[in-house]
Amino acid sequence: MRMYHKPALLDETILGLAINPDGVYVDVTFGGGGHSKAILEQLSEHGKLFAFDQDPDAERNSIEDSRFTLIKQNFSFLKNYLRMYQAVPVDGILADLGVSFHQFDVAERGFSFRFSGPLDMRMDKARKLTAAKIVNTYSEEELTRIFKTYGELNNTAKVVDRIVKARAEAKIETIDEFKNCLKGMVPAKVEHKFLAQVFQALRIEVNEELAVIEQMLSQSAEVLKEKGRLAVITYHSLEDRLVKNYFKTGNFKGDLNKDFFGNIERPLEPINRKPIIPSDEEIKENNRARSAKLRIAEKRMIQNN
């Protein structure tokens, strides 16, 4: 079995969830099971933990424990499956967003430009849309949209032009072929960052990442009990902006809406005003955690008039 890395901000996340030993918890990004195992250590024999993961590789790490249930689905189905298991409301939810670290190290998954392999990037292998299909079939307008919005590139037009010209000569099917068509576009000292942005944009489009994050956040607010907590770890600004806006305003645009009494209309109350970031020691031990940000919010109590 392939090795998974230690989860980022593990101790801070478990502390932030303020776990009730007899409570019901959900890990919507099971991965290697690191967070789930830490939660189970905090639960009594009466506690319950449900975990979601659509990646077949994650299933190999399933935990043999009567308190644990692994649901092999995307976390956009959070509410439906928790209701099916009669687990609503829950005491806490954890989401460690982004691609699981081990997926970057598997060449055939096509997530990383460090390896040779197919231009894939599907978290759910049953999906039909791959990064190669996007690169070869999307219009110039569609490519511009994803690289500008999801990659936040400064040279989007040049990137799209390169891709369109390259695919006219031959179909782009592998990571190496894709990198070759972009070769020399930026100075060598910033090439790593440039490729990371390009691959991020494709990955987000393939997996509809931002849309499913929005669904997860909204559903989490519905299934949490009063004073229940939601802890979310993000790895790039697009994810973090969604979480920050939703926690702060109750919507994803960040628009403040207030009731008659001047109270912000939001289902969750942020616990930490600024994101919690890894310590220098953690980054030294696990460099991939350097971009992690943890935000925690609590379900607001319903005011009875």
VEXVOLUM-365490 format. One line per 2 residues: their letters; for each residue x, y, z of N, C-alpha, C. Coordinates in steps of 0.1 Angstrom, whole numbers, plus 5000, padded with zeros to 4 digits. Layout:
<kolkes>
a = X,Y,Z,X,Y,Z,X,Y,Z; ...
</kolkes>
This chain:
<kolkes>
mr = 5008,4988,5000,5000,5000,5000,5009,5012,5000; 5005,5022,4992,5013,5034,4991,5012,5042,5004
my = 5023,5049,5008,5023,5056,5020,5016,5070,5019; 5009,5073,5029,5003,5087,5030,5012,5095,5040
hk = 5012,5108,5037,5019,5117,5046,5011,5120,5058; 5017,5125,5069,5010,5129,5081,5002,5141,5077
pa = 4989,5142,5082,4981,5153,5078,4986,5166,5084; 4984,5177,5076,4988,5190,5081,4979,5195,5092
ll = 4985,5202,5101,4978,5208,5112,4970,5199,5120; 4975,5187,5122,4967,5176,5129,4963,5180,5143
de = 4972,5183,5151,4969,5187,5165,4960,5199,5166; 4963,5209,5158,4954,5221,5158,4940,5218,5154
ti = 4938,5209,5145,4925,5206,5140,4917,5198,5150; 4923,5188,5156,4916,5180,5167,4913,5189,5179
lg = 4922,5198,5182,4919,5207,5193,4907,5216,5190; 4907,5221,5177,4897,5231,5173,4883,5224,5172
la = 4882,5211,5170,4869,5205,5169,4863,5204,5183; 4870,5205,5194,4865,5204,5207,4857,5192,5209
in = 4863,5180,5207,4855,5168,5205,4848,5163,5218; 4836,5160,5216,4827,5154,5227,4829,5139,5226
pd = 4835,5132,5236,4838,5118,5235,4826,5109,5230; 4814,5113,5233,4802,5105,5230,4795,5110,5217
gv = 4802,5120,5210,4796,5126,5199,4797,5119,5185; 4791,5125,5175,4791,5119,5162,4799,5129,5153
yv = 4809,5124,5146,4818,5132,5138,4820,5127,5124; 4824,5137,5115,4825,5133,5101,4838,5139,5096
dv = 4846,5130,5089,4858,5134,5082,4855,5132,5067; 4853,5144,5061,4848,5143,5047,4859,5141,5037
tf = 4872,5140,5042,4883,5138,5033,4892,5127,5040; 4888,5115,5039,4894,5104,5047,4909,5102,5043
gg = 4912,5101,5030,4926,5099,5025,4933,5088,5032; 4944,5091,5039,4951,5080,5045,4946,5077,5059
gg = 4936,5084,5064,4930,5081,5076,4936,5088,5088; 4946,5096,5086,4953,5103,5097,4944,5111,5107
hs = 4936,5119,5101,4927,5127,5109,4916,5118,5116; 4911,5108,5108,4901,5099,5114,4906,5092,5126
ka = 4918,5087,5125,4924,5079,5136,4926,5088,5148; 4930,5100,5146,4931,5110,5157,4918,5113,5164
il = 4907,5114,5156,4894,5116,5161,4889,5104,5169; 4891,5092,5164,4887,5080,5171,4894,5079,5184
eq = 4906,5083,5185,4913,5083,5198,4907,5091,5209; 4899,5101,5204,4892,5110,5213,4878,5106,5217
ls = 4873,5096,5210,4859,5091,5212,4858,5080,5222; 4847,5079,5229,4844,5068,5238,4838,5057,5230
eh = 4834,5046,5236,4828,5035,5229,4815,5038,5223; 4809,5050,5228,4796,5054,5223,4797,5064,5211
gk = 4809,5069,5209,4811,5079,5198,4810,5072,5184; 4808,5080,5174,4807,5075,5160,4815,5085,5151
lf = 4821,5079,5141,4828,5086,5131,4825,5081,5117; 4820,5090,5109,4817,5087,5095,4828,5094,5086
af = 4833,5087,5076,4843,5093,5067,4839,5092,5053; 4842,5102,5045,4839,5102,5030,4852,5102,5022
dq = 4852,5094,5012,4863,5095,5002,4859,5087,4989; 4861,5094,4978,4857,5087,4965,4869,5080,4959
dp = 4880,5082,4964,4893,5076,4958,4894,5061,4962; 4895,5052,4953,4896,5038,4956,4909,5035,4965
da = 4919,5043,4963,4931,5041,4971,4929,5043,4985; 4920,5052,4989,4917,5055,5003,4910,5044,5010
er = 4903,5036,5002,4895,5025,5008,4905,5014,5014; 4917,5014,5009,4927,5004,5014,4931,5008,5028
ns = 4928,5020,5032,4932,5025,5046,4920,5024,5055; 4909,5018,5051,4898,5018,5060,4901,5012,5074
ie = 4894,5018,5084,4898,5014,5098,4888,5004,5103; 4894,4993,5109,4885,4983,5115,4882,4987,5129
ds = 4870,4993,5130,4865,4998,5143,4850,4999,5142; 4843,4994,5152,4828,4994,5152,4823,5008,5152
rf = 4831,5017,5156,4826,5031,5157,4828,5039,5143; 4834,5032,5134,4838,5039,5121,4830,5033,5109
tl = 4826,5043,5101,4820,5039,5088,4826,5047,5077; 4831,5040,5066,4836,5047,5055,4826,5047,5044
ik = 4823,5059,5039,4813,5061,5028,4821,5065,5016; 4820,5056,5006,4828,5057,4993,4821,5067,4984
qn = 4820,5079,4988,4813,5089,4979,4820,5103,4981; 4818,5112,4971,4823,5125,4972,4815,5133,4983
fs = 4822,5142,4990,4816,5148,5001,4805,5158,4997; 4802,5160,4984,4791,5168,4980,4778,5160,4984
fl = 4778,5147,4987,4767,5140,4991,4766,5138,5006; 4772,5147,5013,4773,5147,5028,4759,5145,5034
kn = 4750,5154,5031,4737,5155,5038,4729,5142,5035; 4729,5138,5023,4721,5126,5019,4725,5114,5026
yl = 4738,5111,5027,4743,5099,5033,4742,5099,5048; 4745,5111,5054,4743,5111,5069,4729,5109,5073
rm = 4719,5114,5065,4705,5111,5067,4702,5097,5066; 4708,5090,5055,4706,5076,5053,4710,5068,5065
yq = 4722,5072,5071,4727,5065,5083,4721,5070,5096; 4711,5079,5095,4704,5084,5106,4714,5090,5116
av = 4723,5098,5111,4734,5104,5119,4733,5119,5121; 4722,5125,5116,4720,5139,5117,4712,5142,5130
pv = 4716,5152,5138,4727,5162,5136,4740,5156,5141; 4751,5162,5136,4765,5157,5141,4772,5168,5149
dg = 4781,5163,5157,4788,5172,5166,4800,5180,5159; 4805,5174,5149,4817,5181,5142,4820,5175,5129
il = 4826,5184,5120,4830,5179,5107,4844,5185,5104; 4851,5176,5098,4865,5180,5094,4866,5179,5078
ad = 4872,5189,5072,4875,5188,5058,4890,5193,5055; 4898,5184,5050,4912,5187,5047,4912,5187,5031
lg = 4911,5199,5026,4908,5201,5012,4921,5199,5003; 4919,5198,4990,4930,5196,4981,4932,5182,4978
vs = 4942,5179,4969,4945,5166,4966,4953,5159,4977; 4950,5147,4981,4957,5140,4991,4972,5139,4987
fh = 4981,5141,4996,4995,5142,4993,5000,5130,4985; 4995,5118,4988,5000,5106,4982,4996,5106,4967
qf = 4985,5113,4963,4981,5113,4949,4991,5121,4941; 4998,5130,4946,5008,5138,4939,5020,5129,4935
dv = 5022,5118,4943,5033,5110,4942,5030,5097,4933; 5019,5097,4927,5015,5085,4919,5014,5090,4905
ae = 5024,5086,4897,5025,5092,4883,5013,5089,4875; 5007,5078,4876,4996,5074,4867,4983,5082,4870
rg = 4983,5089,4881,4971,5098,4884,4972,5111,4877; 4984,5115,4873,4985,5127,4865,4983,5140,4872
fs = 4985,5140,4885,4983,5153,4893,4995,5162,4893; 5007,5156,4892,5019,5163,4894,5028,5164,4881
fr = 5033,5176,4879,5042,5178,4867,5056,5173,4870; 5059,5167,4882,5072,5161,4885,5074,5147,4879
fs = 5063,5141,4874,5064,5128,4869,5059,5127,4854; 5063,5116,4848,5057,5113,4834,5045,5104,4836
gp = 5035,5106,4828,5023,5098,4830,5012,5105,4822; 5000,5099,4822,4989,5104,4815,4984,5117,4821
ld = 4979,5126,4812,4973,5139,4817,4959,5136,4822; 4957,5132,4834,4945,5127,4839,4938,5136,4849
mr = 4943,5135,4862,4939,5144,4873,4925,5141,4879; 4919,5130,4876,4906,5127,4882,4908,5121,4896
md = 4901,5127,4905,4901,5122,4919,4891,5109,4919; 4881,5110,4911,4871,5099,4910,4874,5093,4896
ka = 4880,5081,4895,4883,5075,4883,4871,5072,4874; 4859,5072,4879,4847,5069,4871,4843,5082,4863
rk = 4848,5093,4866,4845,5105,4859,4850,5104,4845; 4843,5110,4835,4847,5109,4821,4857,5121,4817
lt = 4855,5132,4824,4864,5144,4820,4878,5142,4826; 4888,5143,4818,4902,5143,4822,4908,5156,4818
aa = 4920,5158,4823,4928,5170,4820,4931,5170,4805; 4934,5158,4800,4937,5157,4785,4925,5161,4777
ki = 4914,5157,4781,4902,5161,4773,4900,5176,4773; 4902,5182,4784,4901,5197,4785,4911,5204,4776
vn = 4923,5199,4777,4934,5205,4769,4931,5204,4754; 4926,5192,4750,4924,5189,4736,4910,5194,4730
ty = 4900,5196,4738,4887,5199,4733,4881,5212,4737; 4885,5218,4748,4879,5231,4752,4882,5242,4742
se = 4873,5251,4740,4875,5262,4732,4885,5272,4738; 4890,5281,4730,4899,5291,4735,4893,5299,4747
ee = 4880,5302,4745,4873,5310,4756,4872,5302,4769; 4869,5289,4767,4868,5280,4779,4882,5278,4786
lt = 4892,5276,4778,4906,5275,4784,4910,5288,4791; 4907,5299,4785,4910,5312,4791,4903,5313,4804
ri = 4891,5309,4805,4883,5310,4817,4890,5302,4828; 4894,5290,4826,4899,5281,4837,4913,5286,4841
fk = 4921,5290,4831,4935,5293,4835,4935,5307,4842; 4926,5316,4838,4926,5329,4845,4919,5328,4858
ty = 4908,5321,4859,4900,5320,4872,4907,5310,4882; 4910,5299,4877,4915,5288,4887,4930,5288,4888
ge = 4937,5293,4878,4952,5293,4878,4957,5307,4882; 4949,5317,4881,4953,5331,4884,4966,5334,4877
ln = 4967,5331,4864,4979,5333,4856,4979,5347,4851; 4991,5353,4849,4992,5366,4843,4994,5366,4828
nt = 4997,5354,4823,5000,5352,4809,4990,5342,4802; 4977,5343,4806,4967,5333,4802,4966,5333,4787
ak = 4966,5344,4780,4964,5344,4766,4976,5337,4759; 4988,5338,4763,4999,5332,4757,4999,5317,4760
vv = 4994,5313,4772,4993,5298,4775,4983,5292,4766; 4971,5298,4765,4961,5292,4756,4965,5292,4742
dr = 4972,5302,4737,4977,5302,4723,4987,5290,4721; 4996,5288,4730,5005,5277,4729,4998,5263,4729
iv = 4988,5262,4737,4980,5249,4738,4973,5247,4725; 4966,5257,4720,4958,5255,4707,4967,5252,4696
ka = 4979,5258,4695,4988,5256,4684,4994,5241,4685; 4997,5237,4697,5003,5224,4699,4993,5213,4696
ra = 4981,5214,4700,4971,5204,4698,4967,5203,4683; 4969,5214,4676,4966,5214,4661,4976,5205,4654
ea = 4988,5203,4660,4998,5195,4654,4997,5180,4658; 4994,5178,4671,4992,5164,4676,4984,5165,4689
ki = 4977,5154,4692,4969,5154,4704,4978,5154,4716; 4975,5161,4727,4983,5162,4739,4977,5152,4749
et = 4984,5141,4752,4978,5131,4761,4986,5128,4773; 4999,5133,4774,5007,5130,4786,5012,5143,4792
id = 5017,5141,4804,5022,5152,4812,5034,5158,4805; 5043,5150,4799,5055,5155,4792,5051,5162,4780
ef = 5041,5158,4772,5037,5164,4760,5031,5178,4764; 5024,5179,4775,5018,5191,4779,5028,5201,4783
kn = 5038,5196,4791,5049,5205,4796,5057,5210,4784; 5059,5202,4774,5067,5206,4763,5061,5217,4755
cl = 5048,5217,4754,5041,5228,4747,5042,5241,4754; 5045,5240,4767,5046,5253,4775,5060,5256,4778
kg = 5069,5249,4773,5083,5250,4776,5089,5264,4772; 5096,5271,4781,5102,5283,4778,5093,5295,4779
mv = 5081,5293,4784,5072,5305,4785,5075,5314,4796; 5082,5309,4807,5086,5318,4818,5100,5315,4822
pa = 5107,5324,4829,5120,5322,4833,5121,5309,4842; 5133,5302,4842,5135,5290,4849,5132,5291,4864
kv = 5135,5303,4869,5134,5305,4884,5119,5305,4889; 5110,5307,4879,5096,5308,4883,5088,5297,4876
eh = 5095,5287,4869,5088,5277,4862,5080,5268,4871; 5085,5264,4882,5078,5255,4892,5065,5262,4896
kf = 5065,5274,4900,5053,5281,4904,5043,5282,4892; 5048,5285,4880,5039,5286,4868,5032,5273,4865
la = 5040,5262,4865,5034,5249,4862,5024,5245,4873; 5027,5248,4886,5018,5245,4897,5005,5252,4895
qv = 5005,5265,4890,4993,5272,4887,4985,5266,4876; 4992,5262,4865,4985,5256,4854,4979,5243,4857
fq = 4986,5234,4864,4981,5221,4868,4969,5223,4878; 4970,5233,4887,4959,5235,4897,4946,5239,4889
al = 4948,5247,4879,4936,5251,4871,4929,5239,4865; 4937,5231,4859,4931,5219,4852,4925,5209,4862
ri = 4932,5207,4874,4926,5198,4884,4913,5203,4890; 4912,5216,4892,4900,5222,4897,4888,5220,4887
ev = 4891,5222,4874,4881,5220,4864,4877,5206,4863; 4886,5197,4862,4883,5183,4861,4874,5178,4872
ne = 4877,5182,4884,4870,5177,4896,4859,5186,4901; 4857,5197,4895,4847,5207,4899,4849,5210,4914
el = 4861,5212,4918,4865,5213,4932,4858,5225,4939; 4857,5236,4933,4851,5248,4941,4836,5246,4942
av = 4830,5240,4932,4815,5238,4934,4812,5228,4945; 4820,5217,4945,4817,5207,4956,4821,5212,4970
ie = 4831,5221,4970,4834,5227,4983,4822,5236,4988; 4816,5244,4979,4805,5252,4983,4793,5243,4988
qm = 4791,5232,4981,4780,5223,4985,4783,5217,4999; 4796,5213,5001,4800,5207,5014,4798,5217,5025
ls = 4802,5230,5023,4801,5240,5034,4786,5243,5037; 4778,5244,5027,4763,5247,5029,4757,5235,5036
qs = 4760,5223,5032,4754,5211,5038,4759,5209,5052; 4772,5212,5055,4777,5211,5068,4769,5220,5078
ae = 4766,5232,5074,4758,5241,5083,4745,5235,5086; 4739,5227,5076,4726,5221,5078,4727,5209,5088
vl = 4737,5201,5087,4737,5189,5095,4744,5190,5108; 4751,5201,5111,4757,5203,5124,4746,5206,5134
ke = 4748,5201,5146,4739,5205,5157,4744,5219,5163; 4736,5225,5170,4740,5238,5176,4752,5237,5184
kg = 4762,5246,5183,4775,5246,5189,4784,5235,5183; 4779,5228,5173,4788,5218,5166,4798,5226,5158
rl = 4810,5220,5155,4821,5227,5148,4824,5221,5135; 4829,5230,5126,4834,5227,5113,4848,5232,5112
av = 4857,5223,5109,4871,5226,5107,4875,5224,5093; 4881,5234,5086,4884,5232,5072,4899,5237,5070
it = 4907,5228,5063,4920,5231,5060,4921,5233,5045; 4926,5245,5041,4927,5248,5026,4942,5249,5023
yh = 4945,5249,5009,4958,5249,5005,4961,5259,4994; 4951,5266,4989,4953,5277,4980,4943,5288,4982
sl = 4945,5300,4976,4937,5311,4979,4922,5310,4975; 4920,5302,4964,4906,5301,4959,4898,5293,4969
ed = 4903,5282,4975,4896,5275,4985,4894,5283,4998; 4905,5289,5002,4905,5297,5014,4895,5309,5014
rl = 4894,5315,5002,4884,5326,5000,4870,5321,5002; 4867,5310,4996,4853,5304,4998,4850,5302,5013
vk = 4859,5295,5020,4857,5292,5034,4856,5305,5042; 4865,5314,5040,4865,5326,5048,4852,5334,5046
ny = 4848,5335,5033,4836,5343,5030,4824,5336,5037; 4823,5323,5035,4811,5316,5041,4811,5317,5056
fk = 4822,5315,5062,4822,5316,5077,4819,5330,5081; 4823,5340,5074,4822,5354,5078,4808,5359,5075
tg = 4802,5356,5063,4790,5362,5058,4779,5352,5056; 4781,5339,5055,4771,5330,5052,4768,5328,5037
nf = 4777,5335,5029,4776,5333,5014,4790,5333,5009; 4791,5329,4996,4805,5327,4990,4810,5340,4983
kg = 4802,5350,4982,4807,5362,4976,4813,5372,4987; 4809,5369,4999,4814,5378,5010,4806,5390,5013
dl = 4793,5389,5008,4784,5401,5010,4778,5400,5024; 4779,5410,5032,4773,5411,5045,4758,5414,5045
nk = 4750,5405,5050,4736,5407,5051,4732,5407,5066; 4725,5417,5070,4722,5418,5084,4707,5418,5086
df = 4702,5412,5098,4688,5412,5101,4684,5426,5107; 4672,5426,5111,4666,5438,5117,4674,5444,5128
fg = 4680,5436,5136,4687,5440,5148,4702,5443,5145; 4706,5441,5132,4720,5444,5128,4729,5432,5130
ni = 4724,5420,5132,4732,5408,5133,4735,5403,5120; 4747,5398,5117,4750,5392,5104,4743,5379,5103
er = 4736,5377,5092,4729,5365,5089,4738,5354,5083; 4743,5346,5092,4752,5335,5088,4749,5324,5098
pl = 4750,5311,5093,4747,5299,5101,4759,5296,5110; 4771,5300,5107,4783,5296,5115,4790,5308,5120
ep = 4796,5306,5132,4803,5317,5138,4818,5314,5138; 4826,5322,5131,4841,5319,5131,4847,5318,5145
in = 4855,5308,5147,4862,5307,5160,4875,5314,5160; 4882,5313,5149,4895,5320,5147,4893,5331,5136
rk = 4896,5343,5139,4895,5354,5130,4905,5353,5119; 4917,5349,5122,4928,5347,5113,4930,5332,5111
pi = 4934,5327,5100,4937,5313,5098,4948,5308,5106; 4947,5296,5111,4958,5289,5118,4968,5283,5108
ip = 4981,5286,5109,4990,5281,5099,5000,5272,5106; 5007,5263,5099,5017,5254,5105,5029,5261,5111
sd = 5034,5255,5121,5046,5261,5128,5058,5258,5119; 5069,5266,5122,5081,5264,5114,5086,5250,5115
ee = 5084,5244,5127,5088,5230,5129,5081,5220,5121; 5068,5222,5119,5060,5213,5111,5063,5215,5096
ik = 5066,5227,5092,5070,5229,5078,5083,5223,5075; 5092,5223,5085,5105,5217,5083,5104,5202,5082
en = 5094,5196,5089,5092,5181,5089,5084,5177,5076; 5075,5186,5072,5066,5183,5061,5064,5196,5053
nr = 5073,5198,5043,5073,5210,5035,5060,5212,5028; 5053,5201,5025,5040,5203,5017,5029,5209,5026
ar = 5031,5210,5039,5021,5217,5047,5023,5232,5047; 5033,5237,5041,5036,5251,5042,5024,5261,5038
sa = 5016,5256,5028,5005,5265,5024,4992,5262,5031; 4992,5253,5041,4979,5249,5047,4974,5261,5056
kl = 4961,5262,5056,4954,5272,5065,4942,5265,5071; 4941,5267,5084,4930,5261,5091,4920,5271,5096
ri = 4907,5270,5093,4897,5279,5098,4886,5270,5105; 4881,5275,5116,4872,5267,5124,4860,5276,5127
ae = 4848,5271,5126,4836,5278,5128,4826,5269,5136; 4817,5276,5143,4807,5269,5152,4793,5272,5148
kr = 4784,5262,5148,4770,5264,5144,4764,5273,5154; 4758,5283,5149,4751,5293,5158,4739,5287,5165
mi = 4736,5292,5176,4724,5287,5183,4712,5295,5177; 4701,5287,5176,4689,5293,5170,4682,5301,5181
qn = 4680,5314,5178,4673,5323,5187,4658,5322,5186; 4652,5318,5197,4637,5317,5198,4631,5331,5201
n = 4622,5335,5193,4615,5348,5195,4604,5347,5205
</kolkes>
